[in-house]
Structure formats: structure tokens, C-alpha cells
Amino acid sequence: MIKIHPEGTTIVIIAFITATMLVIIASWLFPLWIFIPFLAAMAVILILIFRFFRIPRRTPLEIPGHVIAPADGRIAAIETVKENEYFNDERIMVSIFMSIYNVHINWFPISGEVKYFNYHPGKYLVARHPKSSELNERTSIVIGDENNDIMVRQVAGYVARRIICYANQGRTIQQSSEMGFIRFGSRLDLYLPPNAEINVNLGDKTYGGITTLAKLA
């Protein structure tokens, strides 16, 4: 049985009721050759919504000294950039793009203390746009321990219009526990130390709480 994430319960119920009402109305108004494709379209939409908000069956990993993927998706970028919000130095940025077909739960990539949290209102450029991590609505979370600090940035996309984050500054968090949720397509950027050993390549598929992205020195 599919378990629905609490962040999606209301949307799933509304979608189901709306689709049911539309199907009933369509059965009265449309001939069979129109009604059947309409019914199929409603079924596909409901399946996609259920898939989007499902809680996946998996056992998240805890591997000290390693960075675990904070989201399902594909690696969209691996590059050295200047991070200007918190570190003000060069970092390795690893970006994960999430499509509407992915689960959109986010997980904490490492254990440690939330040293910094900031929400930025902004635009809604397509999440693949190179400037989206600087201009779009986003949250920035810095997590660190005695050895390393990393930043995770949740970035809203063209369709995603709500970022949910459970991080609070000063809170101690556990690797692969739930960090938040982004609705309907978006991306996560990780800013890692320059000496981090990256374990993924462009285009690789990631599974939140399971895929090892990097090893920290």
C-alpha cells in the first residue's frame, strides 16, 4: 500500500475528489469515445500525484564522513564555484535536479549542527537554469561538525511554488533524517569543501538517504 507524506495529504484528497466529480460529470455529458480517454487522463494525473507524494520504502543510510544524497533525482552539475552567502570561498557545487516523477522529500546529507538557516524569496526560473540557485526562491542550510561544514540549498523551480524546511538554526540533526519537502519539480545544490572526494558523475541517478555523493576529508 502506498503511504502518502503528510505534506501531500490535503492535495491528494482534493485531487481525488475533484477527479471523481469531473469523471461523473463527464460520464453524463460526453459520448463513450470521448469519455474513455478523459477517464484515462484523470487516472494518469492521479497516479502521478500519488507517486509524487508517496513515502518510498527504503532504509536511509548513516555513513560518518560521507555526504548522502538529500533527494531523488539526477546529477545536473558538478563544478567549482564561489559561494558568496556564507562561506565566501570556493566550493564544489553538486546539483540534483528533481522532476515531477521523483519523490520530493528531502533528507539531511550529513549529521551535525544546523549552523545557519536563511529563507530567500525570489523568482521561479526553470530549475535547470544556471542562475536559479541565486535568483529563485530558496532556503540555505549550513550543517557542520568538528571537521566540516557544508551547505544545502533548496531551490524552487518554475512549477514548484512551495519550499518546506524542517531545519532550525542551532538544532542537532541526524544524517538521512527528513530535512523538508519541495512541491512539483525543483533542485537541491550542495556546496562541499574543495577537498571533498566526489563519488558521482553528471547524469547519475540519486536516491535520497541512500546514494553516497562524496567523501569528506
C-alpha positions in Angstrom: 0.0 0.0 0.0 1.3 3.5 -0.9 1.9 5.7 2.1 1.3 9.4 1.4 3.6 12.0 3.0 1.8 14.4 5.4 2.8 17.4 3.3 0.7 15.9 0.4 -2.3 14.6 2.2 -4.6 17.5 1.6 -3.6 17.8 -2.1 -4.1 14.1 -2.7 -7.6 14.2 -1.1 -8.6 17.3 -3.1 -7.2 15.9 -6.3 -9.1 12.6 -5.8 -12.4 14.3 -5.0 -12.0 16.7 -7.9 -11.2 13.9 -10.4 -14.1 11.8 -9.2 -16.5 14.7 -9.7 -15.1 15.5 -13.1 -15.4 11.9 -14.2 -19.1 11.7 -13.0 -19.9 14.9 -14.9 -18.1 13.7 -18.0 -20.0 10.4 -17.9 -23.2 12.4 -18.3 -22.0 14.9 -20.9 -19.6 13.0 -23.2 -20.1 10.1 -25.6 -18.2 7.0 -24.8 -15.4 7.7 -27.4 -14.6 10.9 -25.5 -15.3 9.7 -22.0 -12.8 6.8 -22.1 -9.8 8.9 -23.0 -10.9 11.5 -20.4 -11.1 8.8 -17.8 -7.7 7.5 -18.7 -6.2 11.1 -18.4 -7.7 11.5 -15.0 -6.3 8.2 -13.9 -2.8 9.1 -15.1 -2.9 12.5 -13.3 -4.0 10.8 -10.0 -1.2 8.2 -10.3 1.4 11.0 -10.9 0.1 12.9 -7.8 0.2 9.7 -5.7 3.7 8.9 -6.9 4.9 12.5 -6.2 3.7 12.5 -2.6 4.5 8.8 -1.8 6.8 7.8 1.1 9.3 5.5 -0.5 10.1 2.1 1.0 13.8 2.4 1.9 16.2 2.3 4.8 18.2 5.5 4.8 21.9 5.2 5.4 24.2 6.8 8.0 27.8 6.9 7.0 30.0 9.2 9.0 32.5 11.2 6.9 30.3 10.9 3.8 27.7 13.0 2.1 24.4 11.2 1.4 22.1 12.4 -1.4 19.4 14.8 0.1 17.0 14.0 -2.7 15.9 11.7 -5.5 16.8 12.9 -9.0 19.7 13.2 -11.3 23.1 15.0 -11.0 22.7 18.2 -13.1 26.0 19.9 -12.2 29.4 19.3 -10.6 31.6 22.3 -10.6 33.8 24.6 -8.5 32.0 27.9 -7.7 32.4 30.9 -5.4 29.8 30.6 -2.6 29.0 34.1 -1.6 26.3 33.8 1.0 28.0 32.1 3.9 31.5 30.6 3.1 32.7 33.4 0.8 35.2 31.0 -0.8 35.4 28.3 -3.5 33.3 25.2 -3.0 32.4 22.2 -5.1 28.8 22.5 -6.0 26.8 19.3 -6.7 23.3 19.9 -8.0 20.5 17.4 -8.0 17.5 18.1 -10.4 14.2 16.7 -9.3 11.5 16.1 -12.0 7.8 15.8 -11.3 8.2 12.0 -11.4 10.6 12.0 -8.4 9.6 11.8 -4.7 10.2 15.3 -3.4 11.1 14.5 0.2 14.5 16.0 1.2 16.9 14.3 3.6 19.8 15.8 5.6 23.1 14.8 3.9 25.3 14.7 7.0 24.9 14.7 10.8 25.8 17.8 12.8 24.5 21.1 14.0 22.5 23.5 11.8 24.8 26.5 12.0 23.0 28.7 9.5 19.5 28.9 8.0 18.1 31.5 5.7 15.0 31.8 3.5 15.2 33.9 0.4 12.1 34.9 -1.6 12.8 35.1 -5.3 11.9 34.3 -8.9 10.7 31.0 -10.3 13.0 30.4 -13.2 13.2 26.8 -14.6 15.2 24.8 -12.0 17.8 23.8 -14.6 18.6 27.5 -15.3 22.2 28.2 -14.1 21.1 31.3 -12.2 18.2 29.6 -10.5 20.2 28.9 -7.3 20.9 32.6 -7.0 17.7 34.2 -8.2 14.9 31.7 -7.4 13.0 31.3 -4.1 15.3 29.2 -1.9 16.5 28.2 1.5 20.1 27.9 2.5 21.1 25.5 5.3 24.6 25.1 6.7 25.3 21.9 8.6 28.6 21.2 10.3 30.5 19.1 12.8 34.0 19.4 14.3 35.6 18.6 10.9 33.5 20.0 8.0 30.7 22.4 7.2 28.5 22.0 4.1 25.6 24.0 2.7 22.4 22.5 1.2 20.3 24.9 -0.8 16.7 24.0 -1.7 15.7 25.8 -4.9 12.2 26.3 -6.2 11.6 25.8 -9.9 9.1 27.0 -12.5 6.3 24.8 -11.2 7.5 24.4 -7.6 6.0 27.2 -5.5 6.4 26.0 -2.0 9.6 25.0 -0.2 9.2 23.4 3.2 12.2 23.0 5.5 12.4 21.4 9.0 15.8 22.8 9.9 16.2 25.3 12.7 19.4 27.1 13.5 21.2 25.5 16.5 19.4 22.2 16.1 21.4 19.0 16.0 20.3 16.8 13.2 20.9 13.2 12.1 22.1 12.2 8.7 19.3 10.9 6.4 16.5 12.2 8.6 13.9 14.3 6.9 15.0 17.8 6.0 12.0 19.1 4.2 9.9 18.9 1.0 9.6 20.8 -2.3 6.5 20.6 -4.3 6.4 19.8 -8.1 9.9 19.9 -9.6 13.0 21.7 -8.3 16.6 21.2 -7.4 19.0 20.9 -4.5 22.5 22.4 -4.5 25.2 21.1 -2.2 28.3 23.2 -1.5 31.1 20.9 -0.4 34.7 21.6 0.8 37.2 21.8 -2.1 39.0 18.6 -0.9 35.8 16.5 -0.9 36.1 13.3 -3.0 33.1 13.3 -5.3 31.6 9.8 -6.0 29.0 10.7 -8.7 29.1 11.8 -12.3 26.8 14.1 -14.4 23.6 12.4 -15.2 23.8 9.8 -12.4 20.5 8.9 -10.7 20.3 9.6 -7.0 18.2 8.2 -4.2 17.7 10.4 -1.2 19.1 9.0 2.0 20.9 6.2 0.1 23.2 7.4 -2.7 26.7 8.4 -1.5 27.6 11.7 -3.2 31.0 12.4 -1.7 33.6 11.6 1.0 34.8 14.4 3.2 38.4 14.7 4.3 
